[in-house]
Amino acid sequence: MARPQVVLITKTDCHLCADARDAVGRVTASLGLEWTEQRVDDDPELRDRYAEEIPVVLVDGIQRDFWKIDESRLQRVLQRAMAQ
């Protein structure tokens, strides 16, 4: 079973980011996966790329959701990635 890489891109003082952390945490925990967080505050390239879309969820480097994270969609994406 594949282990997809899940990255949540956030920024400081972002109320949507707090909700996204909770959502990503719930979904990944239910599937036994880990996730990481990257802040655009620490990376000018990320800030330029995602400035208007924060928070952003990447799965294996592909943007899968932004702003309000849809837990059902994220779970489906991760289950498909794990089945490959």
MMTF fields as JSON, N, C-alpha, C and O atoms, coordinates in Angstrom:
{
  "mmtfVersion": "1.0.0",
  "mmtfProducer": "UNKNOWN",
  "numBonds": 335,
  "numAtoms": 336,
  "numGroups": 84,
  "numChains": 1,
  "numModels": 1,
  "chainsPerModel": [1],
  "groupsPerChain": [84],
  "chainIdList": ["A"],
  "bondAtomList": [4, 2, 8, 6, 12, 10, 16, 14, 20, 18, 24, 22, 28, 26, 32, 30, 36, 34, 40, 38, 44, 42, 48, 46, 52, 50, 56, 54, 60, 58, 64, 62, 68, 66, 72, 70, 76, 74, 80, 78, 84, 82, 88, 86, 92, 90, 96, 94, 100, 98, 104, 102, 108, 106, 112, 110, 116, 114, 120, 118, 124, 122, 128, 126, 132, 130, 136, 134, 140, 138, 144, 142, 148, 146, 152, 150, 156, 154, 160, 158, 164, 162, 168, 166, 172, 170, 176, 174, 180, 178, 184, 182, 188, 186, 192, 190, 196, 194, 200, 198, 204, 202, 208, 206, 212, 210, 216, 214, 220, 218, 224, 222, 228, 226, 232, 230, 236, 234, 240, 238, 244, 242, 248, 246, 252, 250, 256, 254, 260, 258, 264, 262, 268, 266, 272, 270, 276, 274, 280, 278, 284, 282, 288, 286, 292, 290, 296, 294, 300, 298, 304, 302, 308, 306, 312, 310, 316, 314, 320, 318, 324, 322, 328, 326, 332, 330],
  "bondOrderList": [1, 1, 1, 1, 1, 1, 1, 1, 1, 1, 1, 1, 1, 1, 1, 1, 1, 1, 1, 1, 1, 1, 1, 1, 1, 1, 1, 1, 1, 1, 1, 1, 1, 1, 1, 1, 1, 1, 1, 1, 1, 1, 1, 1, 1, 1, 1, 1, 1, 1, 1, 1, 1, 1, 1, 1, 1, 1, 1, 1, 1, 1, 1, 1, 1, 1, 1, 1, 1, 1, 1, 1, 1, 1, 1, 1, 1, 1, 1, 1, 1, 1, 1],
  "groupList": [{"groupName": "MET", "atomNameList": ["N", "CA", "C", "O"], "elementList": ["N", "C", "C", "O"], "formalChargeList": [0, 0, 0, 0], "bondAtomList": [1, 0, 2, 1, 3, 2], "bondOrderList": [1, 1, 2], "singleLetterCode": "M", "chemCompType": "L-PEPTIDE LINKING"}, {"groupName": "ALA", "atomNameList": ["N", "CA", "C", "O"], "elementList": ["N", "C", "C", "O"], "formalChargeList": [0, 0, 0, 0], "bondAtomList": [1, 0, 2, 1, 3, 2], "bondOrderList": [1, 1, 2], "singleLetterCode": "A", "chemCompType": "L-PEPTIDE LINKING"}, {"groupName": "ARG", "atomNameList": ["N", "CA", "C", "O"], "elementList": ["N", "C", "C", "O"], "formalChargeList": [0, 0, 0, 0], "bondAtomList": [1, 0, 2, 1, 3, 2], "bondOrderList": [1, 1, 2], "singleLetterCode": "R", "chemCompType": "L-PEPTIDE LINKING"}, {"groupName": "PRO", "atomNameList": ["N", "CA", "C", "O"], "elementList": ["N", "C", "C", "O"], "formalChargeList": [0, 0, 0, 0], "bondAtomList": [1, 0, 2, 1, 3, 2], "bondOrderList": [1, 1, 2], "singleLetterCode": "P", "chemCompType": "L-PEPTIDE LINKING"}, {"groupName": "GLN", "atomNameList": ["N", "CA", "C", "O"], "elementList": ["N", "C", "C", "O"], "formalChargeList": [0, 0, 0, 0], "bondAtomList": [1, 0, 2, 1, 3, 2], "bondOrderList": [1, 1, 2], "singleLetterCode": "Q", "chemCompType": "L-PEPTIDE LINKING"}, {"groupName": "VAL", "atomNameList": ["N", "CA", "C", "O"], "elementList": ["N", "C", "C", "O"], "formalChargeList": [0, 0, 0, 0], "bondAtomList": [1, 0, 2, 1, 3, 2], "bondOrderList": [1, 1, 2], "singleLetterCode": "V", "chemCompType": "L-PEPTIDE LINKING"}, {"groupName": "LEU", "atomNameList": ["N", "CA", "C", "O"], "elementList": ["N", "C", "C", "O"], "formalChargeList": [0, 0, 0, 0], "bondAtomList": [1, 0, 2, 1, 3, 2], "bondOrderList": [1, 1, 2], "singleLetterCode": "L", "chemCompType": "L-PEPTIDE LINKING"}, {"groupName": "ILE", "atomNameList": ["N", "CA", "C", "O"], "elementList": ["N", "C", "C", "O"], "formalChargeList": [0, 0, 0, 0], "bondAtomList": [1, 0, 2, 1, 3, 2], "bondOrderList": [1, 1, 2], "singleLetterCode": "I", "chemCompType": "L-PEPTIDE LINKING"}, {"groupName": "THR", "atomNameList": ["N", "CA", "C", "O"], "elementList": ["N", "C", "C", "O"], "formalChargeList": [0, 0, 0, 0], "bondAtomList": [1, 0, 2, 1, 3, 2], "bondOrderList": [1, 1, 2], "singleLetterCode": "T", "chemCompType": "L-PEPTIDE LINKING"}, {"groupName": "LYS", "atomNameList": ["N", "CA", "C", "O"], "elementList": ["N", "C", "C", "O"], "formalChargeList": [0, 0, 0, 0], "bondAtomList": [1, 0, 2, 1, 3, 2], "bondOrderList": [1, 1, 2], "singleLetterCode": "K", "chemCompType": "L-PEPTIDE LINKING"}, {"groupName": "ASP", "atomNameList": ["N", "CA", "C", "O"], "elementList": ["N", "C", "C", "O"], "formalChargeList": [0, 0, 0, 0], "bondAtomList": [1, 0, 2, 1, 3, 2], "bondOrderList": [1, 1, 2], "singleLetterCode": "D", "chemCompType": "L-PEPTIDE LINKING"}, {"groupName": "CYS", "atomNameList": ["N", "CA", "C", "O"], "elementList": ["N", "C", "C", "O"], "formalChargeList": [0, 0, 0, 0], "bondAtomList": [1, 0, 2, 1, 3, 2], "bondOrderList": [1, 1, 2], "singleLetterCode": "C", "chemCompType": "L-PEPTIDE LINKING"}, {"groupName": "HIS", "atomNameList": ["N", "CA", "C", "O"], "elementList": ["N", "C", "C", "O"], "formalChargeList": [0, 0, 0, 0], "bondAtomList": [1, 0, 2, 1, 3, 2], "bondOrderList": [1, 1, 2], "singleLetterCode": "H", "chemCompType": "L-PEPTIDE LINKING"}, {"groupName": "GLY", "atomNameList": ["N", "CA", "C", "O"], "elementList": ["N", "C", "C", "O"], "formalChargeList": [0, 0, 0, 0], "bondAtomList": [1, 0, 2, 1, 3, 2], "bondOrderList": [1, 1, 2], "singleLetterCode": "G", "chemCompType": "PEPTIDE LINKING"}, {"groupName": "SER", "atomNameList": ["N", "CA", "C", "O"], "elementList": ["N", "C", "C", "O"], "formalChargeList": [0, 0, 0, 0], "bondAtomList": [1, 0, 2, 1, 3, 2], "bondOrderList": [1, 1, 2], "singleLetterCode": "S", "chemCompType": "L-PEPTIDE LINKING"}, {"groupName": "GLU", "atomNameList": ["N", "CA", "C", "O"], "elementList": ["N", "C", "C", "O"], "formalChargeList": [0, 0, 0, 0], "bondAtomList": [1, 0, 2, 1, 3, 2], "bondOrderList": [1, 1, 2], "singleLetterCode": "E", "chemCompType": "L-PEPTIDE LINKING"}, {"groupName": "TRP", "atomNameList": ["N", "CA", "C", "O"], "elementList": ["N", "C", "C", "O"], "formalChargeList": [0, 0, 0, 0], "bondAtomList": [1, 0, 2, 1, 3, 2], "bondOrderList": [1, 1, 2], "singleLetterCode": "W", "chemCompType": "L-PEPTIDE LINKING"}, {"groupName": "TYR", "atomNameList": ["N", "CA", "C", "O"], "elementList": ["N", "C", "C", "O"], "formalChargeList": [0, 0, 0, 0], "bondAtomList": [1, 0, 2, 1, 3, 2], "bondOrderList": [1, 1, 2], "singleLetterCode": "Y", "chemCompType": "L-PEPTIDE LINKING"}, {"groupName": "PHE", "atomNameList": ["N", "CA", "C", "O"], "elementList": ["N", "C", "C", "O"], "formalChargeList": [0, 0, 0, 0], "bondAtomList": [1, 0, 2, 1, 3, 2], "bondOrderList": [1, 1, 2], "singleLetterCode": "F", "chemCompType": "L-PEPTIDE LINKING"}],
  "groupTypeList": [0, 1, 2, 3, 4, 5, 5, 6, 7, 8, 9, 8, 10, 11, 12, 6, 11, 1, 10, 1, 2, 10, 1, 5, 13, 2, 5, 8, 1, 14, 6, 13, 6, 15, 16, 8, 15, 4, 2, 5, 10, 10, 10, 3, 15, 6, 2, 10, 2, 17, 1, 15, 15, 7, 3, 5, 5, 6, 5, 10, 13, 7, 4, 2, 10, 18, 16, 9, 7, 10, 15, 14, 2, 6, 4, 2, 5, 6, 4, 2, 1, 0, 1, 4],
  "groupIdList": [1, 2, 3, 4, 5, 6, 7, 8, 9, 10, 11, 12, 13, 14, 15, 16, 17, 18, 19, 20, 21, 22, 23, 24, 25, 26, 27, 28, 29, 30, 31, 32, 33, 34, 35, 36, 37, 38, 39, 40, 41, 42, 43, 44, 45, 46, 47, 48, 49, 50, 51, 52, 53, 54, 55, 56, 57, 58, 59, 60, 61, 62, 63, 64, 65, 66, 67, 68, 69, 70, 71, 72, 73, 74, 75, 76, 77, 78, 79, 80, 81, 82, 83, 84],
  "secStructList": [7, 7, 7, 7, 7, 3, 3, 3, 3, 3, 7, 6, 6, 7, 2, 2, 2, 2, 2, 2, 2, 2, 2, 2, 2, 2, 2, 2, 2, 2, 2, 6, 7, 7, 3, 3, 3, 3, 3, 4, 4, 4, 7, 2, 2, 2, 2, 2, 2, 2, 6, 6, 6, 7, 1, 3, 3, 3, 3, 6, 6, 3, 3, 3, 3, 3, 1, 1, 7, 7, 2, 2, 2, 2, 2, 2, 2, 2, 2, 2, 2, 2, 2, 7],
  "xCoordList": [0.845, 0.0, 0.896, 1.83, 0.59, 1.366, 1.11, 0.039, 2.104, 1.999, 2.072, 3.17, 0.946, 0.99, 1.587, 1.433, 2.265, 2.842, 1.799, 1.357, 1.416, 0.405, 1.089, 1.727, 0.942, 1.538, 0.439, -0.312, 0.362, -0.55, 0.27, 1.184, -0.06, 0.643, -0.199, -1.375, 0.422, -0.285, 0.488, 1.554, -0.077, 0.637, 0.246, -0.74, 1.013, 0.782, -0.522, -0.89, -1.215, -2.448, -3.521, -4.108, -3.762, -4.731, -5.78, -5.497, -6.998, -8.039, -8.458, -8.82, -8.417, -8.731, -7.67, -7.966, -6.438, -5.351, -5.579, -5.292, -6.091, -6.385, -7.442, -7.313, -8.48, -9.512, -8.935, -9.281, -8.054, -7.442, -6.559, -6.556, -5.807, -4.981, -5.854, -5.516, -6.976, -7.886, -8.42, -8.441, -8.846, -9.421, -8.395, -8.673, -7.214, -6.16, -5.754, -5.536, -5.655, -5.31, -6.321, -5.945, -7.605, -8.646, -8.587, -8.632, -8.487, -8.506, -7.273, -7.387, -6.103, -4.891, -4.845, -4.415, -5.282, -5.297, -6.228, -5.915, -7.358, -8.306, -7.743, -8.187, -6.752, -6.136, -4.752, -4.09, -4.318, -3.005, -1.849, -0.77, -2.078, -1.049, -0.521, -1.153, 0.639, 1.217, 1.131, 0.933, 1.282, 1.287, 2.275, 2.66, 2.685, 3.595, 2.976, 2.033, 3.533, 3.058, 4.227, 5.328, 3.971, 4.946, 4.278, 3.121, 5.008, 4.468, 5.043, 6.246, 4.155, 4.623, 5.481, 6.272, 5.317, 6.118, 7.612, 8.45, 7.937, 9.321, 9.882, 11.06, 9.047, 9.469, 8.893, 7.701, 9.718, 9.224, 8.595, 7.635, 9.12, 8.549, 7.127, 6.228, 6.929, 5.584, 4.646, 3.496, 5.134, 4.32, 3.88, 2.716, 4.79, 4.448, 3.442, 2.533, 3.598, 2.738, 1.343, 0.358, 1.233, -0.036, -0.62, -1.561, -0.107, -0.478, -1.982, -2.445, -2.745, -4.186, -5.023, -6.25, -4.395, -5.14, -4.956, -5.48, -4.257, -3.919, -5.168, -6.039, -5.304, -4.417, -4.597, -5.64, -3.562, -3.541, -3.119, -2.21, -3.79, -3.386, -2.776, -3.385, -1.565, -0.896, -0.846, -0.546, -1.138, -0.981, -0.024, -0.315, 1.111, 2.17, 2.52, 2.74, 2.567, 2.987, 1.909, 2.172, 0.704, -0.394, -1.392, -1.83, -1.746, -2.727, -4.082, -4.605, -4.648, -5.918, -7.05, -8.215, -6.75, -7.796, -7.172, -5.96, -8.008, -7.544, -8.709, -9.871, -8.375, -9.282, -9.988, -9.456, -11.143, -11.865, -11.68, -12.103, -11.051, -10.692, -11.91, -12.56, -12.211, -13.318, -12.788, -12.051, -13.172, -12.634, -13.015, -12.194, -14.219, -14.645, -13.814, -13.367, -13.611, -12.809, -11.371, -10.789, -10.796, -9.424, -9.31, -8.34, -10.273, -10.238, -10.281, -9.536, -11.135, -11.202, -9.877, -9.396, -9.29, -8.011, -6.938, -6.169, -6.887, -5.866, -6.099, -5.142, -7.329, -7.62, -7.215, -6.664, -7.485, -7.056, -5.53, -4.97, -4.869, -3.394, -2.821, -1.806, -3.454, -2.966, -3.185, -2.447, -4.184, -4.51, -3.57, -3.548, -2.81, -1.914, -0.684, 0.165],
  "yCoordList": [-1.174, 0.0, 1.244, 1.354, 2.178, 3.412, 4.324, 4.289, 5.134, 6.11, 7.507, 8.032, 8.109, 9.435, 10.481, 10.41, 11.446, 12.556, 13.672, 14.171, 14.052, 15.088, 16.306, 16.211, 17.449, 18.689, 19.75, 19.961, 20.403, 21.518, 22.806, 22.979, 23.698, 24.97, 26.027, 26.213, 26.715, 27.669, 28.979, 29.139, 29.912, 31.139, 31.55, 31.063, 32.428, 32.925, 33.724, 34.398, 33.631, 34.393, 34.129, 35.06, 32.871, 32.46, 31.577, 30.434, 32.111, 31.325, 30.111, 29.081, 30.212, 29.049, 27.961, 26.775, 28.365, 27.394, 26.511, 25.314, 27.1, 26.311, 25.254, 24.103, 25.643, 24.682, 23.608, 22.432, 24.021, 23.072, 22.068, 20.884, 22.529, 21.603, 20.524, 19.341, 20.948, 19.989, 18.996, 17.791, 19.492, 18.632, 17.639, 16.444, 18.133, 17.252, 16.242, 15.069, 16.686, 15.779, 14.668, 13.512, 15.004, 13.977, 12.959, 11.752, 13.448, 12.546, 11.654, 10.442, 12.239, 11.422, 10.424, 9.286, 10.835, 9.907, 8.734, 7.601, 8.988, 7.904, 6.885, 5.738, 7.322, 6.43, 5.95, 5.223, 6.351, 5.943, 6.616, 6.04, 7.837, 8.573, 9.731, 10.174, 10.206, 11.396, 12.53, 12.307, 13.749, 14.91, 15.923, 15.873, 16.845, 17.901, 19.252, 19.355, 20.268, 21.628, 22.495, 22.412, 23.318, 24.298, 25.664, 25.815, 26.64, 28.003, 28.869, 28.861, 29.612, 30.516, 31.632, 32.257, 31.879, 32.907, 32.588, 33.49, 31.298, 30.85, 30.586, 30.257, 30.728, 30.318, 31.275, 31.21, 32.153, 33.123, 32.475, 33.012, 31.337, 30.658, 30.17, 30.345, 29.56, 29.128, 30.327, 30.266, 31.403, 32.61, 33.145, 33.509, 33.198, 33.687, 32.767, 33.242, 31.476, 30.506, 30.424, 30.35, 30.434, 30.142, 31.3, 31.09, 32.49, 33.623, 33.824, 34.11, 33.687, 33.953, 32.714, 32.807, 31.56, 30.311, 29.643, 28.548, 30.235, 29.632, 29.38, 30.249, 28.261, 27.098, 26.239, 26.271, 25.479, 24.601, 23.21, 23.062, 22.188, 20.808, 20.234, 20.268, 19.707, 19.001, 17.518, 17.143, 16.692, 15.246, 14.808, 14.944, 14.286, 13.887, 15.026, 14.805, 16.254, 17.409, 18.048, 19.044, 17.498, 18.025, 18.738, 18.191, 19.963, 20.714, 20.032, 19.809, 19.703, 18.991, 19.801, 19.492, 20.821, 21.643, 22.924, 22.998, 23.933, 25.18, 25.883, 25.533, 26.879, 27.648, 26.758, 26.548, 26.232, 25.356, 23.92, 23.56, 23.112, 21.747, 20.842, 20.763, 20.16, 19.209, 17.844, 17.179, 17.445, 16.206, 14.977, 14.074, 14.924, 13.761, 13.647, 12.559, 14.771, 14.751, 14.345, 13.524, 14.91, 14.568, 13.08, 12.435, 12.542, 11.118, 10.271, 9.298, 10.628, 9.887, 9.967, 8.963, 11.163, 11.342, 10.477, 9.814, 10.483, 9.701, 8.207, 7.452, 7.77, 6.343, 5.88, 4.79, 6.703, 6.341, 6.281, 5.37, 7.253, 7.282, 6.061, 5.512, 5.642, 4.487, 3.184, 2.22, 3.144, 1.922, 1.695, 0.602, 2.687, 2.546, 1.755, 1.549],
  "zCoordList": [0.0, 0.0, 0.0, 0.794, -0.909, -1.024, 0.174, 0.78, 0.503, 1.598, 0.976, 0.784, 0.662, 0.043, 0.98, 2.199, 0.383, 1.137, 1.191, 0.156, 2.398, 2.604, 3.225, 4.274, 2.558, 3.032, 3.114, 2.162, 4.256, 4.443, 4.425, 5.232, 3.508, 3.409, 4.116, 3.805, 5.071, 5.925, 6.021, 5.427, 6.785, 7.119, 8.534, 9.085, 9.095, 10.446, 10.49, 9.527, 11.639, 11.876, 10.822, 10.271, 10.554, 9.532, 10.202, 10.561, 10.37, 11.037, 10.211, 10.779, 8.882, 8.044, 8.191, 8.043, 8.483, 8.647, 9.872, 9.843, 10.936, 12.14, 11.829, 12.246, 11.101, 10.707, 9.792, 9.903, 8.89, 7.957, 8.693, 8.355, 9.699, 10.496, 11.127, 11.103, 11.688, 12.32, 11.291, 11.542, 10.144, 9.102, 8.57, 8.471, 8.23, 7.71, 8.779, 8.477, 10.005, 11.1, 11.28, 11.474, 11.219, 11.362, 10.231, 10.47, 9.001, 7.846, 7.83, 7.647, 8.02, 7.971, 9.124, 8.938, 10.304, 11.446, 11.173, 11.537, 10.542, 10.265, 9.281, 9.234, 8.49, 7.501, 7.926, 7.186, 9.106, 9.592, 8.875, 8.745, 8.411, 7.681, 8.51, 9.469, 8.124, 8.729, 7.725, 6.53, 8.223, 7.348, 7.884, 9.052, 7.024, 7.431, 7.097, 6.314, 7.71, 7.481, 7.023, 7.566, 6.028, 5.568, 5.613, 5.222, 6.086, 6.175, 5.056, 4.795, 4.405, 3.365, 3.955, 3.249, 5.261, 5.937, 5.851, 5.878, 5.747, 5.753, 4.357, 4.216, 3.326, 1.988, 0.94, 0.636, 0.391, -0.597, -1.834, -2.386, -2.271, -3.438, -3.149, -3.972, -1.982, -1.601, -1.478, -1.91, -0.894, -0.717, -2.075, -2.247, -3.036, -4.374, -5.062, -5.742, -4.891, -5.58, -4.964, -5.699, -3.635, -2.969, -2.169, -1.404, -2.316, -1.466, -1.316, -0.212, -2.367, -2.33, -2.043, -1.992, -1.853, -1.702, -0.345, -0.141, 0.561, 1.854, 2.684, 2.721, 3.339, 3.354, 2.101, 1.448, 1.789, 0.624, 1.076, 1.893, 0.536, 0.795, -0.479, -1.549, -0.342, -1.432, -1.086, 0.047, -2.061, -1.909, -3.008, -4.196, -2.594, -3.514, -4.474, -5.665, -3.93, -4.702, -5.56, -6.234, -5.551, -6.364, -5.462, -4.45, -5.836, -5.052, -5.147, -6.24, -3.983, -3.926, -3.333, -3.584, -2.557, -1.96, -1.437, -1.234, -1.22, -0.625, 0.049, -0.155, 0.855, 1.714, 2.715, 3.805, 2.409, 3.343, 2.869, 1.771, 3.699, 3.303, 3.399, 4.441, 2.298, 2.229, 2.681, 1.953, 3.881, 4.455, 3.641, 3.476, 3.137, 2.337, 1.067, 0.706, 0.393, -0.831, -0.513, -1.223, 0.544, 0.909, 1.229, 0.831, 1.929, 2.246, 0.966, 0.847, 0.021, -1.247, -2.004, -2.53, -2.056, -2.755, -2.114, -2.81, -0.795, -0.094, -0.243, -0.411, -0.188, -0.373, -1.766, -1.924, -2.778, -4.148, -4.231, -4.841, -3.619, -3.655, -2.935, -3.363, -1.864, -1.107, -1.873, -1.671, -2.744, -3.478, -4.655, -5.221, -5.024, -6.187, -5.862, -6.73]
}
